[in-house]
Amino acid sequence: MRINQHSATLLTILLLVYSGGVRAEASEKLWPAVKESFFAGKTIEPASFIKLEGPRRAESGAQVPITLSVDKAVTEADAIKTLYLIVDANPIKLAATYHLTPLNGKTQIATRIRMETDSYVRAIGETADGKLYMTAIEIRAAGGCGGAVDGDDTAIRAASGKIKLSVENPVKFGEANTATFLIKHPMFTGLQRDLASGGYKPAFYIQKLAFTYNGHPVLSVDVGVAIAEDPYLRLFYLPDAPGVLEVKAEDNEGKSFTQSVEVKG
């Protein structure tokens, strides 16, 4: 069988599409409009002291691991007080906002996000006096925000809110220690189709997290729908004595869930 040049080219394109070889690459052109939406008229400086780590190509757009860190002590005069996690190409750009305190001890946060398509992911740090600093990485991913969802809604809601909170032992007082948080929750984006009804599944997600140690704030998070199903967080806290690390989670329907863990020396 003979294949002419036009047919051969078409066949090559189809094979590339089928194999996932043709993908829309992340575009820097989106950022100016995104910047004006969140930081209109403000200057954002590039910062090597803010680190952002993630896969070059995600295995799943629904669960993309991300680690944010700041190589600057939280007690410094020009310390970063707030971190914004933004995905340029997502339908809803702001994935989460992290409000830091000295009781973090060390600013390093690991989480998982959703990505709808290839995009730049940005960590933007803000100081107490409003100065902004940024780092960005490019990640290739697809299909994490929309799609279709199935399952019994009553059962899904009944299981939502179950929290696992743990600390790494042995705990060292006066130093930054790690804690791990996981909450069962579907994190419906409002953009997903319900397979049963054919309509859109209403948004249903955790929207706030507050971590405290012996009643004092450690970290609070404004959570968006770009955070992946069953939200995960690995953070640092700075205990000065035995006590209790506690987290309170709130969803967009007004329900709250709490869990605590005793911290011993």
Buried (B, 14 or more C-beta within 10 A) or exposed (E): EEEEEEEEEEEEEEEEEEEEEEBEEBBEEBBEEBBEEBBEEEEBEEBEEBBBEBEEEBEBBBBBBBBBBBEBEBEEEEBBBBBBBBBBBBBBBBBBBBBBBEBBBBBBBBBBBBBBBBBBBBBBBBBEEEBBBBBBBBBBBBEBBBEEBEEEBEEBBEEBBEBEBEBEEEBEEEEBBBBBBBBBBBBBBBBBBBEEEEEBBEBBBBBBBBBBBBEEBBBBBBBBBBBBBBBBBBBBBBBEEEBEBBBBBBBBEEEEBEBBBEBEE
